[in-house]
Amino acid sequence: MPRKLLKGVSLFSSAGIAEAFLNDVNIKIVVANELLEERAKLYSALYKTTEMIIGDIQDQKIFDRIVKLSGNDIDLLLATPPCQGVSVAGKNRTNKDMSMDKRNYLIFKIIDFIQIKKPKYIIIENVPNFLKLKLLFNGEELTLIEILEVLFSDEYEIEAKVLDASEFGVPQKRKRAIIKIYKRGLMWTWPIKESPVTVRQAIGHLPSLKPGQRSNLLWHFARMHSPEHILYMENTPTGKSAFQNLKIFPKKRNGTRIKGYITTYRRMKWDEPAPTITIRNDAISSQCNVHPGIKLSNGTFSDPRVLTPLELMILTSLPEDWCIPQSTPENLIRRCIGESMPPLLLKKIVSNIN
């Protein structure tokens, strides 16, 4: 017997990638909110029956509209506040830096919504560092969990874990902090770990592509790269970085070797889940972005390129026939995927709501 329909609200929704499978588990998002119009319009194209409210949740008129249109008896709140304020990617940030970043205080609008609407189940999702962040609250510096316990522990169970999506059927290593809040007396267990899905299992069936080449599959087309980058990656084996090459490696114009981390100019491995997909998944010189490739008869390797949009979708656990408008800009897809919670991970989490 299917579970009864649960009504939900999505805050900081982006394009709604994480929500792709909610219908499968009988969850209906009735209202969503996103600041950026381009992402909000993509969300509306994907979820036509959801009321999308575009604008800054800190604007009282926007917030009041979210509250009003969400109606009564909201079962689920899904919130993914911006993570740039706590992300450690590309820079070292102290806790003082993070506590002063205004983006991190958007969490208090989530708290306001909980206090007004009192949903039965709440998911707050972000990067792992989010759980370490301390914010000023009633004159003290407290973590978000400590703040939530002060405000809601009498009424709600509050649990937090860092989950790696690759342990729950997603073919990508992606760690996310999950705060799970549910009313006392209800049941909501954590999902059970599964065997990993590899890059080969996920995208190994797709046609090989050279840079700039297109296939007859929707969204399976390769970006063009500079001749130098193509040369470096043609001579880089599966799972290795071009910085590890002895003869053909990233060089300056005078021919001297460029110094860099071996996580860059790097091919993925076929027989492991993909590394974490970032918003710079368009660049060979960024983090572990290059297709694994196949060794050719001449000793070089195929697919000296970053992943296609279709490959990114699949490795994020989106379905191969995901119905995204064909007019969607490639870079928008890439950015949204690079910031998203894998939808299969969210499905596994909410499937255990009783």
C-alpha positions in Angstrom: 0.0 0.0 0.0 1.6 3.3 -1.0 2.3 5.9 1.7 -0.1 8.8 1.9 0.8 11.9 0.0 3.2 14.2 2.0 3.1 17.9 1.2 6.4 19.7 1.3 8.1 23.1 0.9 11.5 23.6 -0.7 13.7 26.5 0.3 16.9 27.6 -1.5 15.7 25.3 -4.2 18.1 26.1 -7.1 16.9 24.1 -10.1 15.4 21.3 -7.9 17.9 18.6 -9.0 17.7 17.0 -5.6 13.9 16.7 -5.9 13.9 14.6 -9.1 12.6 11.4 -7.4 10.3 12.8 -4.7 7.3 11.9 -6.7 8.4 8.3 -6.6 8.0 8.3 -2.8 4.7 10.2 -2.8 6.0 13.6 -1.8 4.6 16.7 -3.4 6.5 20.0 -3.1 3.7 22.6 -3.1 5.9 25.8 -2.7 9.5 26.4 -3.6 11.7 29.5 -3.3 14.9 30.4 -5.2 16.7 33.7 -5.3 18.2 33.5 -8.9 15.7 33.8 -11.7 17.5 31.6 -14.2 17.5 28.7 -11.8 14.0 29.3 -10.6 12.7 29.3 -14.2 14.4 25.9 -14.8 12.8 24.6 -11.6 9.4 25.7 -12.8 10.0 24.0 -16.2 10.8 20.7 -14.4 8.1 20.9 -11.7 5.1 22.6 -13.3 2.6 22.1 -10.5 4.9 23.6 -7.8 4.4 27.3 -6.9 7.8 28.9 -7.4 8.4 32.1 -5.5 11.4 34.0 -7.0 13.2 36.3 -4.7 15.3 36.9 -1.5 13.8 35.0 1.5 15.2 37.8 3.7 12.7 40.1 2.1 9.7 40.0 4.4 7.2 40.1 1.6 8.8 37.1 -0.1 8.9 35.2 3.2 5.3 36.0 4.0 4.2 34.8 0.6 6.1 31.5 1.1 4.3 31.0 4.4 0.9 31.9 3.0 1.0 29.8 -0.1 2.4 26.7 1.7 -1.0 26.3 3.3 -1.8 24.2 6.4 -0.4 20.9 7.5 3.0 20.9 5.8 4.6 17.5 6.3 8.1 18.1 5.0 10.5 21.1 4.8 13.6 20.7 2.6 16.2 23.4 2.9 19.6 23.7 1.3 21.0 27.2 2.2 23.9 28.5 0.2 27.1 26.7 1.1 29.7 29.2 -0.3 29.9 30.8 3.2 31.2 27.6 4.7 32.8 25.7 1.8 36.5 25.1 2.1 37.0 24.5 -1.7 39.8 26.6 -3.0 40.5 28.5 0.2 41.2 28.2 3.9 38.5 29.8 6.1 38.6 30.2 9.9 35.5 29.8 12.0 35.6 33.5 12.6 35.5 34.1 8.8 32.5 31.8 8.5 30.6 33.2 11.5 30.9 36.7 9.9 29.6 35.6 6.5 26.0 36.9 6.1 25.1 34.0 3.9 25.4 31.6 6.9 22.7 33.5 8.8 20.1 32.6 6.1 19.6 29.5 8.3 17.5 31.7 10.7 14.9 32.1 8.0 14.6 28.3 8.0 14.2 28.5 11.8 11.5 31.2 11.4 9.6 28.9 8.9 9.8 25.9 11.3 8.4 28.0 14.2 5.5 29.2 12.1 4.5 26.1 10.1 5.8 23.4 12.4 6.4 20.7 9.7 6.5 17.1 10.8 9.8 16.3 9.0 12.7 18.7 8.2 15.9 18.1 6.2 18.6 20.7 6.2 21.4 19.8 3.9 24.8 21.4 3.2 28.6 20.7 3.0 30.2 18.8 5.9 31.8 21.9 7.3 28.3 23.3 8.0 28.1 21.2 11.1 31.2 22.9 12.6 30.1 26.4 11.8 29.3 28.6 14.9 26.8 31.4 14.7 26.0 34.2 17.2 22.7 33.3 19.0 21.5 35.0 22.2 24.9 36.4 22.8 26.7 33.1 22.4 28.6 31.3 19.6 26.8 28.1 19.0 26.7 25.4 16.3 23.5 25.0 14.3 22.7 21.8 16.1 23.1 23.5 19.5 20.8 26.3 18.3 18.2 23.8 17.0 18.3 21.9 20.3 17.8 25.1 22.3 14.7 26.0 20.2 13.2 22.7 19.3 14.4 19.8 21.4 11.1 19.7 23.4 9.1 19.1 20.3 11.5 17.5 17.8 14.1 14.8 17.5 17.3 16.3 16.0 19.9 14.2 14.4 22.9 15.0 12.1 25.3 12.9 10.1 27.7 13.3 7.2 26.7 10.9 4.5 28.8 10.0 1.4 26.4 9.7 -1.6 28.6 6.9 -3.0 27.5 4.6 -0.1 23.8 5.0 -1.1 23.7 4.1 -4.8 25.1 7.3 -6.3 28.1 6.8 -8.6 29.9 9.8 -7.1 31.8 10.4 -3.9 30.0 13.4 -2.5 29.8 14.0 1.3 26.9 16.0 2.5 25.9 17.1 6.0 22.3 16.0 6.7 20.4 17.4 9.6 17.2 15.3 10.1 14.5 16.8 12.4 11.2 15.1 13.1 8.4 15.5 15.6 8.7 13.3 18.8 6.6 10.2 18.5 7.3 9.8 14.8 9.8 7.4 13.2 12.5 8.3 10.7 15.6 6.0 10.4 18.7 6.6 8.4 19.2 4.8 5.0 21.2 1.6 4.8 24.6 1.6 3.0 24.9 -0.1 -0.3 27.6 -1.4 -2.6 29.3 1.3 -4.7 28.3 2.0 -8.3 31.4 2.7 -10.4 32.0 5.2 -13.2 32.2 2.3 -15.7 28.8 0.9 -14.5 27.2 4.3 -14.8 28.5 5.8 -18.0 30.7 3.1 -19.6 28.0 2.4 -22.2 28.0 6.0 -23.6 29.8 6.7 -26.9 33.4 7.9 -26.8 33.8 11.5 -27.9 36.6 13.8 -28.9 36.7 17.4 -27.8 34.1 19.3 -29.8 32.3 16.2 -31.0 28.6 15.6 -30.7 26.7 12.3 -30.4 23.1 11.5 -31.4 22.2 11.3 -27.7 20.6 14.3 -26.0 23.1 16.3 -23.9 26.0 13.9 -24.8 28.3 16.4 -26.5 31.9 17.3 -25.7 33.3 20.7 -24.9 36.2 22.0 -27.1 39.5 22.5 -25.2 42.7 24.2 -26.1 45.2 22.1 -28.2 47.6 22.1 -25.3 45.1 20.7 -22.9 44.0 18.1 -25.4 47.7 17.0 -25.9 48.3 16.8 -22.2 45.2 14.6 -21.6 45.8 12.4 -24.7 49.0 11.4 -23.0 47.6 10.9 -19.5 46.5 7.4 -18.4 43.2 6.6 -16.7 43.2 7.7 -13.1 46.4 9.8 -13.4 47.2 13.5 -13.6 49.1 15.1 -16.5 51.4 16.5 -13.9 52.6 12.8 -13.4 53.6 12.5 -17.1 57.3 12.3 -17.8 57.4 13.8 -21.3 54.1 15.6 -22.1 52.9 17.7 -19.1 51.5 21.2 -18.4 54.2 23.7 -19.4 54.7 27.4 -19.4 55.4 29.2 -22.7 59.2 28.9 -22.1 58.8 25.1 -21.8 59.3 24.7 -18.1 57.0 22.5 -16.1 54.0 24.1 -14.4 53.7 23.2 -10.7 50.3 22.0 -9.6 48.3 19.6 -7.5 47.8 16.1 -9.0 44.1 16.5 -8.4 44.1 18.8 -11.4 44.5 17.9 -15.1 43.4 14.5 -13.8 41.4 11.6 -15.3 38.8 9.8 -13.3 39.1 6.1 -12.5 36.7 3.6 -14.3 36.3 1.2 -11.4 35.4 3.6 -8.6 32.6 6.1 -8.0 33.4 9.5 -9.6 35.1 12.1 -7.4 33.0 15.0 -6.2 31.6 17.0 -9.1 32.3 20.7 -8.5 30.8 23.8 -10.2 34.0 24.1 -12.3 33.3 20.7 -14.0 33.8 22.5 -17.3 37.6 22.9 -16.8 40.3 20.3 -17.5 42.6 22.2 -15.1 40.1 21.9 -12.2 39.5 19.1 -9.8 39.4 15.5 -11.2 37.2 16.5 -14.1 38.6 14.5 -17.1 36.9 11.4 -18.6 38.7 8.2 -17.7 39.5 7.4 -21.3 40.5 4.2 -23.0 44.1 3.3 -24.1 44.3 3.4 -27.9 46.5 1.3 -30.2 49.0 4.2 -30.6 49.5 4.5 -26.9 47.5 7.6 -26.3 44.1 7.8 -24.5 40.7 8.6 -25.8 38.3 11.3 -24.6 40.8 14.0 -23.6 37.9 16.2 -22.3 35.7 17.0 -19.3 32.5 15.1 -18.9 29.5 15.8 -21.1 26.3 17.2 -19.5 24.7 13.7 -19.8 27.6 12.1 -18.1 27.4 14.6 -15.3 23.7 14.0 -14.9 24.1 10.2 -14.7 27.0 10.5 -12.2 24.7 12.8 -10.1 22.1 9.9 -10.2 19.7 11.7 -12.5 17.9 9.5 -14.9 19.3 9.2 -18.4 16.0 10.5 -19.9 15.8 13.4 -17.4 13.2 15.8 -19.0 15.2 19.1 -19.0 14.3 21.7 -21.6 16.6 21.5 -24.6 17.0 25.3 -24.5 18.7 25.1 -21.0 22.2 26.7 -21.2 25.0 24.1 -20.8 26.7 26.2 -18.1 23.6 26.5 -16.1 23.3 22.7 -16.0 26.9 22.4 -15.0 26.7 24.9 -12.2 23.5 23.5 -10.8 24.8 19.9 -10.8 28.1 21.1 -9.2 26.1 22.5 -6.2 23.4 19.9 -6.0 22.5 17.2 -3.5 22.2 13.9 -5.5 18.5 13.1 -6.0 19.0 9.4 -5.2 20.5 10.2 -1.9 17.6 12.4 -1.0 15.2 9.7 -2.1 16.9 7.1 0.1 16.7 9.5 3.1 13.0 10.4 2.7 12.0 6.9 1.9 12.4 6.0 5.5 9.8 8.5 6.7 7.0 6.6 8.5 
